[in-house]
Amino acid sequence: MQTPLSKIANTQYPIHPLLAERWSPRAFAERPIPADVLGSLLEAARWAPSSSNEQPWRFVVIHREDEAAHSRMVECLTGNNRLWAHRAPVLIVGVAAMLRSRNDTPNSHAWYDLGQSVAHLSVQASAAGLYLHQMGGFDKDKTRVALEIPANFEPAVTIAVGYLGDVADLPEDLQARESNPRSRRPLQESVFNGKWGEAADI
């Protein structure tokens, strides 16, 4: 089986290999993820920081072996995501608790904190030889119904998790996208010194 080449980031400054080697494939092997390995990913997510330690993240884990649940979730995906994400052995839906647990007031940091939690999960995945592809392309209303997500919780992201697969299993147009190099804008365009727009001396 042909496996996609690694896509090590071309960084301006050295970063940890787990970050430099992380990328978001669409070609996943159907190989299952051991329960203890998946548990470690979710444990890493659990220990992310959050505002007032609210821990507003929740995760719904859908295994490919659970055909009914998996099919319902795949039907919630939109666009090209349906063409490839069904091969991943696990889909995870990240959900944000929009109210603070201590007083039921709106938690304006919920999205940010969920993102931090998923970032922790992604680094742990890299350490375990796994890859994620995070998707905003899914129908949130259908997902709420399919997963029976209660009010005051918002589905924010669907994450395909698995081992690298064969690019040849993807549709032709996605094969080309899979092989494109990773890129980011220069650091100086994102980091300012002292005030907005003042180029940082880095």
C-alpha positions in Angstrom: 0.0 0.0 0.0 1.3 3.4 -0.9 1.3 5.7 2.1 1.3 9.6 1.9 4.6 11.2 2.4 5.1 13.1 5.6 4.6 16.9 5.4 7.1 18.4 7.9 6.5 22.1 8.3 9.1 24.5 6.9 9.3 26.7 10.0 11.1 30.0 10.5 12.1 28.9 14.0 12.5 25.4 15.4 9.4 23.8 16.9 8.7 20.4 18.5 8.6 17.6 16.0 5.1 16.6 17.1 3.9 20.0 15.9 6.1 20.2 12.8 5.0 16.8 11.6 1.3 17.3 12.3 -1.0 17.7 9.2 -4.5 16.9 8.3 -4.9 14.0 5.8 -8.0 12.8 4.1 -6.7 9.3 3.3 -7.2 7.2 6.4 -6.5 3.5 6.9 -9.5 1.4 8.2 -7.2 0.0 10.9 -8.9 0.3 14.3 -7.5 2.5 17.1 -6.7 0.5 20.3 -9.0 1.6 23.2 -6.1 2.6 25.4 -4.6 4.8 22.7 -7.9 6.5 22.1 -8.3 6.9 25.8 -5.0 8.7 26.0 -6.1 11.2 23.3 -9.2 12.0 25.3 -7.2 12.1 28.6 -5.0 14.7 27.0 -8.0 16.7 26.0 -9.3 16.5 29.5 -6.2 18.2 31.0 -6.4 21.3 28.8 -6.7 24.7 30.6 -10.0 26.5 30.6 -11.5 29.7 32.0 -12.4 29.2 35.7 -11.7 25.5 35.1 -15.2 25.2 33.5 -14.0 22.5 31.1 -16.7 23.3 28.7 -15.7 20.6 26.2 -17.7 17.4 25.6 -16.9 14.8 23.0 -19.2 12.3 21.3 -17.0 9.4 20.0 -18.4 7.4 17.0 -16.7 4.1 16.1 -16.9 2.8 12.5 -17.8 -0.6 13.9 -21.1 0.9 15.2 -22.6 1.0 11.8 -25.9 2.7 12.7 -24.3 5.6 14.7 -21.5 5.9 12.1 -23.9 6.1 9.2 -26.0 8.8 11.0 -22.9 10.9 11.6 -21.6 10.5 8.0 -25.0 11.7 6.8 -24.4 14.9 8.8 -21.2 15.7 6.9 -21.3 18.2 4.0 -19.4 18.8 0.8 -16.4 16.6 0.0 -16.2 15.4 3.6 -18.6 12.6 2.9 -16.2 11.3 0.2 -13.4 10.4 2.5 -14.2 10.8 6.3 -16.2 7.6 6.3 -13.0 5.6 6.1 -11.6 6.9 9.4 -12.0 4.4 12.2 -13.3 7.1 14.6 -15.3 10.3 14.3 -15.3 12.6 17.3 -17.8 15.5 17.6 -16.5 18.3 19.8 -19.3 20.1 21.7 -19.1 23.3 23.7 -21.1 23.9 26.8 -22.4 27.4 26.3 -23.4 28.1 29.9 -21.2 28.1 33.0 -21.9 25.2 35.3 -21.7 27.3 38.5 -24.3 29.9 37.6 -25.9 29.2 34.2 -24.5 32.5 32.7 -23.1 32.5 29.1 -19.6 31.3 28.8 -17.9 33.5 26.3 -14.7 31.4 26.5 -16.4 28.1 25.6 -15.3 28.0 22.0 -11.8 29.0 22.8 -11.5 26.4 25.6 -12.9 23.6 23.4 -10.3 24.6 20.8 -7.5 24.3 23.4 -8.8 20.9 24.4 -8.8 19.7 20.8 -5.3 21.1 20.3 -4.1 18.9 23.3 -5.9 15.9 21.7 -4.1 16.6 18.4 -0.7 16.7 19.9 -1.3 13.4 21.8 -2.5 11.9 18.5 0.7 12.9 16.9 2.7 11.2 19.7 0.7 8.0 19.1 1.3 8.0 15.4 -2.3 9.1 14.6 -3.7 11.9 12.5 -6.7 14.1 12.8 -8.7 16.0 10.2 -10.9 18.6 11.8 -14.0 19.6 9.9 -16.4 22.5 10.1 -18.2 21.1 7.1 -21.1 19.4 8.8 -24.8 20.2 9.4 -25.0 21.2 13.1 -28.7 21.0 13.3 -28.8 17.4 11.9 -25.9 16.5 14.2 -27.8 17.8 17.2 -30.7 15.5 16.4 -28.5 12.5 15.4 -26.5 12.7 18.6 -29.3 13.9 20.9 -27.2 16.9 22.0 -29.1 18.9 24.6 -29.9 22.6 24.6 -27.1 24.9 25.7 -24.5 22.7 24.1 -23.3 23.5 20.6 -21.6 21.0 18.2 -18.5 22.9 17.0 -16.3 20.4 15.1 -16.2 16.9 13.7 -12.8 15.2 13.9 -11.8 12.2 11.8 -9.1 10.2 13.7 -7.0 7.4 12.4 -3.8 6.1 10.8 -2.6 7.3 7.4 -4.1 5.5 4.5 -3.6 5.1 0.8 -4.0 8.3 -1.3 -5.1 6.2 -4.2 -8.3 5.5 -2.3 -9.4 9.1 -2.6 -11.2 10.6 -5.5 -8.8 12.0 -8.1 -9.3 15.7 -7.2 -8.7 15.0 -3.6 -5.6 13.0 -4.3 -4.1 16.2 -5.8 -5.0 18.2 -2.7 -3.5 15.5 -0.4 -0.1 15.9 -2.0 0.0 19.7 -1.9 2.6 21.2 0.4 1.6 22.7 3.7 1.9 26.5 3.9 1.3 29.4 6.4 1.6 33.1 6.1 5.0 34.5 7.4 5.2 35.0 11.1 5.7 38.7 10.7 2.2 39.1 9.2 0.5 37.6 12.3 2.6 38.9 15.1 2.8 42.6 16.0 5.1 44.6 18.4 3.4 46.8 20.9 0.4 47.7 18.8 -1.6 46.4 15.9 0.2 46.6 12.5 3.7 47.3 14.0 5.9 44.5 12.6 7.4 42.4 15.3 11.2 42.3 15.3 11.5 38.5 15.0 
